Amino acid sequence: MRVEILHPDTLHEECGVFGILDHPQAVGNTALGLHALQHRGQEAAGIAAVDGAGFTLLKARGLVSEVYNAKTQHTVQGTAAIGHVRYSTAGGNTEANIQPFMVHTQLGQVALAHNGNLTNADALRHTLMAEGQSFQSTSDTEVIVHLLAQSQKPTVQERLVDALGYLKGAYSLVVLTADTLMGVRDPAGVRPLVIGMLDGSYVLASETCALDMLGADFVRDVKPGELVTITEAGLTSQQLPNPEPNRFCVFEYIYFMRPNSRFGGKYVSHVRESIGAELFRESHVPADVVIPVPDSGIHAAVGYAETAGIPFKQGLVRSHYVGRTFIEPTSDTRHAGVRLKLSVNAANVMGRRVVLIDDSIVRGTTMPKIVDMLRRAGALEVHVRISSPPFAHPCFYGIDTPDKSQLTAANHSLEEIRAFTGADSLAYISLDGLYKAVAASARNTPKREFCDACFSGEYPIELTDLNKENQNIKKAS
């Protein structure tokens, strides 16, 4: 009997942020940095810049190249800038939700951009509205802006710390004033943020791939719960009060981050290869060739193939003129993308037993089509191997997964999913195997350092805004 698996319309990546201070090409470099971070959000982009004449702001829907180009670049100028690429997590895809946000305070204008998701934004919004505050957007980021604006602390830095004290959830922020650039990660460090140096000027970015784009030097990661403040005098650091155990999103390594980025002392490509190697050790099968689903499955497939001693081949060819199905905003464009973005190189699969490596099965929209394409191209067998555990729980820290009813692994058995995909076999890496590959240690140890809520259902940060009775939420230890 055919199993019908529902495919939700909304499961999106989060965002990417960038900032630079005291550089003559601050705006152009910000645009380049955002271009390198384009994979983190493709709905909208924005740049806020400041010089002696004050702030200018450019933001709109579209890719970075569509927002910042020869026709628009004159509208935003400055020697310091922050930027943002966006996918709609909290809030919708409306013009009002595009970042950076600007706010007028008693201490001058402030621009702010946010990667992550607040889990108490609704509660804070209701409190602020009861106090007479009005909101122009549905974004959780505007809550931070209001808290910053109403603080009575004597400096913007202290006001930011004051505002952050009210927040729960995941956030990596870049904040710009007339003479200061600040960057901060939430106390659990769920989302990434790094520091670089370009021509003597400090740079902040979600990933090191943005530094590489500029030819900037990597300095270090921003630590969980750390606020870095950059002025002409240099960089200072302070830790936020109320520290939390480190809980970096492990799915950043599996899928979101660019393979040439590094974070936590690890290159993303190396981590994915280690995951692929462990995946082989857990669920090997006789085969003739290992092929990835490009692009995010490539390095896991390399690790699997090298460990197995089986040839690695590019059996699928991707068109890079089509967006990623995982983060396209509607089901219509997503299904069109599945048909358009991949084609089979039959020479590498015909008459062979194929191990097909992908990073995840979230909706299941893509995998049945790929398996069918491989069989039509002459593959004798298709064995699907997934380099993440089953994605069975919604994320509330920056990936838009509204409820469990929209997650295939939450509602169907392994055999049901295998039958739906049409594969000869299906296996996911185990959660313990993932930790062994990524952290080189067991999951349940005092040194545990990752958020794996999307796999385990254990949430490390309080989910204030949720109806917990209906969500069956567990608080992680």
C-alpha positions as CSV (number, residue, x, y, z in Angstrom):
1,M,0.0,0.0,0.0
2,R,1.3,3.4,-0.9
3,V,2.0,5.7,2.1
4,E,1.1,9.3,1.6
5,I,3.6,11.6,3.3
6,L,2.6,15.2,3.8
7,H,5.1,17.9,2.6
8,P,4.9,21.2,4.4
9,D,5.2,24.6,2.8
10,T,7.5,26.2,5.3
11,L,10.8,24.9,6.4
12,H,13.4,27.7,6.0
13,E,17.0,28.4,6.8
14,E,17.6,31.3,9.1
15,C,19.7,34.3,8.2
16,G,23.2,35.7,7.7
17,V,24.8,38.8,9.2
18,F,27.8,40.8,8.5
19,G,29.5,44.0,9.9
20,I,32.6,46.1,9.3
21,L,34.0,49.2,11.0
22,D,36.3,52.0,9.8
23,H,37.0,50.8,6.2
24,P,36.8,53.1,3.1
25,Q,35.0,50.3,1.2
26,A,32.7,49.3,4.0
27,V,29.5,49.1,2.0
28,G,31.0,47.3,-1.0
29,N,32.7,44.8,1.3
30,T,29.5,44.3,3.2
31,A,27.7,43.4,-0.1
32,L,30.5,40.9,-0.9
33,G,30.3,39.4,2.5
34,L,26.5,39.0,2.1
35,H,27.0,37.4,-1.3
36,A,29.2,34.8,0.4
37,L,26.4,34.3,2.9
38,Q,23.6,34.1,0.3
39,H,23.0,30.4,1.1
40,R,21.7,31.5,4.5
41,G,18.8,33.4,3.1
42,Q,17.5,34.3,-0.3
43,E,14.3,36.2,0.2
44,A,15.7,39.6,1.1
45,A,18.9,41.5,1.8
46,G,19.8,44.8,3.4
47,I,22.7,47.1,4.3
48,A,22.8,49.9,6.8
49,A,25.9,52.2,6.7
50,V,27.1,55.3,8.5
51,D,29.6,58.1,8.0
52,G,29.9,61.7,9.1
53,A,26.6,62.6,7.4
54,G,24.7,60.0,9.3
55,F,23.0,56.6,8.4
56,T,21.8,55.4,5.1
57,L,19.8,52.2,4.6
58,L,19.2,50.0,1.6
59,K,17.0,46.9,1.9
60,A,14.6,45.0,-0.4
61,R,13.4,41.6,-1.4
62,G,15.7,39.6,-3.6
63,L,19.2,38.3,-3.8
64,V,22.1,40.5,-2.8
65,S,23.0,41.2,-6.4
66,E,19.4,42.3,-7.0
67,V,19.3,44.6,-4.0
68,Y,22.8,46.1,-4.2
69,N,23.9,46.9,-7.7
70,A,25.0,49.7,-10.0
71,K,21.6,51.3,-9.9
72,T,21.2,51.3,-6.1
73,Q,24.7,51.4,-4.6
74,H,24.8,55.2,-4.4
75,T,21.9,55.2,-2.0
76,V,23.9,53.7,0.9
77,Q,27.3,55.1,1.8
78,G,29.6,55.0,4.8
79,T,32.9,53.8,6.4
80,A,31.0,51.4,8.6
81,A,28.2,49.0,7.7
82,I,26.2,46.0,8.7
83,G,24.2,43.7,6.5
84,H,21.7,40.9,6.5
85,V,20.4,38.2,4.2
86,R,17.0,36.8,5.2
87,Y,14.7,34.0,5.2
88,S,11.5,34.4,7.1
89,T,11.6,32.5,10.4
90,A,9.6,34.6,12.9
91,G,7.3,36.9,11.0
92,G,6.4,36.7,7.4
93,N,8.0,37.6,4.1
94,T,6.9,41.3,4.1
95,E,8.9,44.4,3.3
96,A,8.5,45.6,6.9
97,N,10.4,42.5,8.2
98,I,13.5,43.0,6.1
99,Q,16.6,43.8,8.1
100,P,18.7,45.7,9.3
101,F,16.3,47.5,11.5
102,M,17.0,51.1,12.5
103,V,16.0,52.8,15.8
104,H,16.3,56.4,17.1
105,T,17.5,56.6,20.7
106,Q,18.5,59.4,23.0
107,L,22.1,58.4,22.3
108,G,21.6,58.5,18.5
109,Q,20.6,56.1,15.7
110,V,21.3,52.4,16.0
111,A,21.1,49.7,13.3
112,L,20.7,46.0,14.2
113,A,20.6,42.7,12.3
114,H,19.7,39.3,13.8
115,N,20.3,35.7,13.0
116,G,18.3,33.3,15.1
117,N,14.8,33.2,16.7
118,L,13.6,34.4,20.0
119,T,11.4,32.0,22.0
120,N,9.8,34.7,24.2
121,A,9.2,37.3,21.5
122,D,5.4,37.2,21.7
123,A,5.4,37.6,25.5
124,L,7.8,40.5,25.3
125,R,5.8,42.1,22.4
126,H,2.5,41.9,24.5
127,T,4.3,43.5,27.4
128,L,5.7,46.3,25.3
129,M,2.4,47.0,23.6
130,A,0.7,47.2,27.0
131,E,3.2,49.8,27.9
132,G,2.2,51.8,24.8
133,Q,4.9,50.7,22.3
134,S,3.7,50.2,18.6
135,F,5.3,47.7,16.2
136,Q,5.8,48.2,12.5
137,S,6.6,44.6,11.7
138,T,5.9,41.0,12.8
139,S,9.6,40.2,13.2
140,D,11.0,39.1,16.6
141,T,14.0,41.3,15.9
142,E,11.8,44.4,16.4
143,V,11.3,43.4,20.0
144,I,15.1,43.7,20.5
145,V,15.0,47.2,18.9
146,H,12.2,48.3,21.3
147,L,14.0,47.0,24.3
148,L,17.2,48.8,23.2
149,A,15.3,52.0,22.6
150,Q,13.5,52.1,26.0
151,S,16.6,51.3,28.1
152,Q,17.8,54.1,30.3
153,K,21.4,52.9,30.6
154,P,24.0,55.6,29.8
155,T,25.7,54.0,26.8
156,V,24.5,52.0,23.8
157,Q,26.6,49.1,24.9
158,E,25.0,49.0,28.3
159,R,21.6,49.4,26.8
160,L,22.2,46.4,24.5
161,V,23.2,44.3,27.5
162,D,20.1,45.5,29.3
163,A,17.9,44.5,26.4
164,L,19.6,41.1,26.0
165,G,18.8,40.3,29.6
166,Y,15.1,40.0,28.6
167,L,15.7,37.6,25.7
168,K,15.3,33.9,25.5
169,G,16.2,31.9,22.4
170,A,18.9,32.0,19.8
171,Y,20.5,35.1,18.5
172,S,23.7,36.3,16.9
173,L,23.5,40.0,16.4
174,V,25.5,42.8,14.8
175,V,24.8,46.3,16.0
176,L,26.0,49.6,14.5
177,T,26.1,53.1,16.0
178,A,27.8,56.2,14.6
179,D,31.2,55.0,15.9
180,T,30.9,51.5,17.2
181,L,30.3,48.0,15.9
182,M,29.1,45.3,18.3
183,G,28.5,41.6,17.9
184,V,27.0,39.2,20.4
185,R,25.9,35.5,20.6
186,D,23.3,34.2,22.9
187,P,24.6,32.5,26.1
188,A,24.1,29.0,24.6
189,G,25.8,30.0,21.4
190,V,23.2,28.4,19.1
191,R,24.1,30.3,15.9
192,P,27.6,31.2,14.7
193,L,29.4,34.5,14.6
194,V,33.1,35.0,13.8
195,I,35.6,37.9,13.9
196,G,38.0,38.8,11.1
197,M,40.4,41.5,10.1
198,L,40.6,43.3,6.8
199,D,43.2,46.0,6.1
200,G,43.4,46.7,9.8
201,S,39.6,46.9,10.2
202,Y,37.5,44.4,12.2
203,V,34.9,42.3,10.5
204,L,32.0,40.3,11.9
205,A,30.2,37.6,9.9
206,S,28.0,34.6,10.4
207,E,30.6,32.4,8.7
208,T,34.3,32.4,7.7
209,C,33.4,32.0,4.0
210,A,32.4,35.7,4.1
211,L,35.9,36.5,5.3
212,D,37.4,34.4,2.6
213,M,35.4,36.3,0.0
214,L,37.1,39.5,1.1
215,G,40.5,38.2,1.6
216,A,40.1,38.9,5.3
217,D,42.1,37.1,8.0
218,F,40.1,34.9,10.5
219,V,40.7,36.0,14.1
220,R,38.4,33.8,16.2
221,D,34.9,32.8,16.9
222,V,32.7,35.0,19.0
223,K,32.2,32.9,22.2
224,P,28.7,31.9,23.5
225,G,27.4,34.7,25.6
226,E,30.1,37.1,24.5
227,L,29.6,40.7,23.5
228,V,32.4,42.2,21.4
229,T,32.6,46.0,21.1
230,I,34.7,47.4,18.3
231,T,35.7,51.1,18.0
232,E,38.6,53.0,16.5
233,A,40.6,52.1,19.6
234,G,40.2,48.3,19.0
235,L,38.1,45.4,20.3
236,T,36.9,44.8,23.8
237,S,35.0,41.8,25.1
238,Q,32.6,41.0,27.9
239,Q,30.5,38.0,28.9
240,L,26.8,38.4,29.4
241,P,25.4,37.4,32.8
242,N,23.6,34.1,33.4
243,P,25.8,31.8,31.3
244,E,24.3,28.6,29.7
245,P,25.9,25.3,28.6
246,N,27.1,25.6,25.0
247,R,24.5,24.3,22.6
248,F,25.7,25.2,19.0
249,C,23.3,23.9,16.4
250,V,24.7,20.7,15.0
251,F,22.6,21.1,11.9
252,E,24.8,24.0,11.0
253,Y,27.6,21.5,10.4
254,I,25.4,19.0,8.6
255,Y,23.6,21.4,6.2
256,F,23.6,25.1,6.7
257,M,27.2,26.3,6.7
258,R,29.3,26.4,3.6
259,P,31.7,23.5,3.4
260,N,34.7,25.9,3.2
261,S,33.7,27.6,6.4
262,R,35.2,26.7,9.8
263,F,33.7,27.1,13.2
264,G,34.6,25.7,16.6
265,G,38.0,24.8,15.4
266,K,36.5,22.5,12.7
267,Y,36.3,22.9,8.9
268,V,32.7,22.1,7.9
269,S,34.0,19.9,5.0
270,H,36.0,17.7,7.4
271,V,33.1,17.3,9.7
272,R,30.9,16.2,6.9
273,E,33.5,13.7,5.7
274,S,33.7,12.3,9.2
275,I,29.9,11.9,9.4
276,G,30.0,10.1,6.1
277,A,32.7,7.7,7.4
278,E,30.7,7.0,10.5
279,L,27.6,6.5,8.4
280,F,29.4,3.7,6.4
281,R,30.5,2.0,9.6
282,E,26.9,2.0,10.9
283,S,25.0,1.0,7.8
284,H,27.3,-0.3,5.0
285,V,25.7,-2.2,2.1
286,P,27.3,-3.9,-0.9
287,A,27.5,-1.4,-3.7
288,D,29.5,-0.3,-6.8
289,V,29.4,3.4,-6.5
290,V,28.7,6.2,-4.0
291,I,27.1,9.4,-5.3
292,P,26.0,12.5,-3.5
293,V,22.9,14.7,-3.8
294,P,24.7,18.0,-4.6
295,D,25.7,20.2,-3.0
296,S,25.4,19.5,0.7
297,G,25.7,15.7,0.4
298,I,29.1,15.8,-1.4
299,H,31.5,15.8,1.5
300,A,29.5,13.1,3.5
301,A,29.6,11.0,0.3
302,V,33.4,11.5,0.0
303,G,33.8,10.3,3.6
304,Y,31.5,7.3,3.0
305,A,33.3,6.3,-0.2
306,E,36.8,6.6,1.2
307,T,36.0,4.5,4.2
308,A,34.1,1.9,2.1
309,G,36.8,1.7,-0.6
310,I,34.1,2.3,-3.2
311,P,34.4,4.8,-6.1
312,F,32.9,8.2,-5.5
313,K,31.2,9.5,-8.6
314,Q,29.1,12.6,-9.5
315,G,26.0,10.8,-10.6
316,L,23.8,13.8,-10.2
317,V,24.4,17.2,-11.9
318,R,22.9,20.3,-10.3
319,S,21.8,23.4,-12.1
320,H,23.0,26.3,-9.9
321,Y,20.4,28.6,-11.4
322,V,17.6,27.1,-9.3
323,G,17.2,27.8,-5.6
324,R,17.5,25.2,-2.9
325,T,14.3,23.2,-2.4
326,F,14.8,23.1,1.4
327,I,14.3,26.9,1.7
328,E,12.2,28.0,-1.2
329,P,9.1,29.9,0.2
330,T,6.2,28.1,-1.5
331,S,5.3,24.6,-2.4
332,D,4.7,25.5,-6.0
333,T,8.3,26.9,-6.5
334,R,9.7,24.1,-4.4
335,H,8.3,21.3,-6.5
336,A,9.3,23.1,-9.7
337,G,12.8,23.3,-8.3
338,V,13.0,19.6,-7.7
339,R,12.3,18.9,-11.3
340,L,14.6,21.6,-12.6
341,K,17.7,21.5,-10.5
342,L,19.0,17.9,-10.9
343,S,19.8,15.7,-13.8
344,V,21.4,12.3,-13.9
345,N,24.8,11.5,-15.3
346,A,23.8,8.0,-16.6
347,A,27.4,7.0,-17.3
348,N,28.1,6.9,-13.6
349,V,25.1,4.9,-12.5
350,M,24.0,2.6,-15.4
351,G,24.3,-1.1,-14.4
352,R,25.6,-0.2,-10.9
353,R,24.4,-0.6,-7.3
354,V,24.3,2.9,-6.0
355,V,24.7,4.3,-2.5
356,L,23.0,7.7,-2.6
357,I,24.1,10.1,0.1
358,D,22.0,13.1,1.2
359,D,22.2,15.3,4.3
360,S,18.6,15.0,5.5
361,I,15.1,14.0,4.7
362,V,12.8,16.7,6.1
363,R,9.7,16.8,3.9
364,G,10.6,14.0,1.5
365,T,9.7,16.0,-1.6
366,T,13.0,15.4,-3.4
367,M,14.2,11.9,-2.6
368,P,11.4,9.9,-4.4
369,K,12.1,11.8,-7.6
370,I,15.8,11.3,-7.4
371,V,15.5,7.6,-6.8
372,D,13.2,7.3,-9.7
373,M,15.6,9.3,-11.9
374,L,18.4,7.0,-11.0
375,R,16.4,3.9,-11.8
376,R,15.3,5.3,-15.1
377,A,19.0,5.9,-15.9
378,G,19.8,2.2,-15.3
379,A,20.8,1.9,-11.7
380,L,20.4,-1.7,-10.5
381,E,19.9,-0.8,-6.9
382,V,19.6,2.5,-5.0
383,H,20.5,2.5,-1.3
384,V,19.8,5.8,0.4
385,R,22.0,6.9,3.3
386,I,21.3,10.1,5.3
387,S,24.1,11.9,7.1
388,S,21.8,13.2,9.9
389,P,19.5,11.4,12.3
390,P,15.7,11.6,11.5
391,F,14.5,15.2,11.5
392,A,11.5,14.5,13.7
393,H,11.0,17.6,15.8
394,P,10.5,21.3,15.0
395,C,13.2,23.8,15.6
396,F,12.4,27.0,17.4
397,Y,15.8,28.5,17.3
398,G,16.0,29.9,13.8
399,I,14.7,27.3,11.3
400,D,11.0,27.6,10.4
401,T,9.4,24.2,11.3
402,P,6.0,25.1,12.6
403,D,4.9,21.7,14.0
404,K,5.6,18.0,14.0
405,S,2.7,17.2,11.6
406,Q,4.9,18.7,8.8
407,L,7.9,16.5,9.5
408,T,8.0,13.2,7.7
409,A,10.2,11.3,10.2
410,A,7.8,12.4,13.0
411,N,4.8,10.7,11.4
412,H,6.2,7.6,9.6
413,S,8.3,4.6,10.3
414,L,11.7,4.0,8.7
415,E,10.1,1.3,6.4
416,E,7.2,3.6,5.4
417,I,9.7,6.4,4.4
418,R,11.8,3.8,2.5
419,A,8.8,2.6,0.6
420,F,7.7,6.1,-0.2
421,T,11.2,7.0,-1.6
422,G,11.3,3.8,-3.6
423,A,14.8,3.0,-2.4
424,D,16.1,-0.6,-1.9
425,S,17.2,0.4,1.6
426,L,17.3,3.5,3.8
427,A,19.4,4.3,6.8
428,Y,20.2,7.4,8.8
429,I,23.2,8.0,11.0
430,S,22.4,7.5,14.6
431,L,22.5,10.4,17.1
432,D,25.4,8.8,19.0
433,G,27.2,8.2,15.7
434,L,26.7,11.9,14.8
435,Y,28.3,12.9,18.0
436,K,31.1,10.5,17.5
437,A,31.8,12.0,14.1
438,V,31.4,15.7,15.0
439,A,32.6,15.9,18.6
440,A,34.7,12.8,18.9
441,S,32.8,12.0,22.1
442,A,29.6,10.5,23.3
443,R,26.4,12.6,23.4
444,N,25.5,12.2,27.1
445,T,28.6,13.6,28.7
446,P,29.3,16.8,30.7
447,K,31.2,18.2,27.7
448,R,28.2,17.9,25.4
449,E,28.2,21.1,23.3
450,F,25.5,20.9,20.6
451,C,21.8,21.5,20.3
452,D,20.2,18.5,18.6
453,A,16.6,19.3,19.4
454,C,15.4,18.7,15.8
455,F,16.6,15.0,16.2
456,S,16.0,14.4,19.9
457,G,13.2,16.7,20.9
458,E,15.2,18.0,23.8
459,Y,15.2,21.8,23.8
460,P,18.0,23.5,25.7
461,I,16.4,27.0,25.9
462,E,13.0,27.6,27.4
463,L,10.2,27.9,24.8
464,T,8.1,30.6,26.5
465,D,5.8,31.4,23.6
466,L,4.6,27.8,22.9
467,N,1.6,25.9,24.2
468,K,3.8,23.1,25.6
469,E,0.8,20.8,26.2
470,N,0.2,20.5,22.5
471,Q,3.9,20.4,21.4
472,N,5.1,17.6,23.7
473,I,8.3,19.5,24.4
474,K,11.2,18.1,26.5
475,K,13.6,20.5,28.2
476,A,17.2,19.3,27.6
477,S,19.5,18.7,30.5
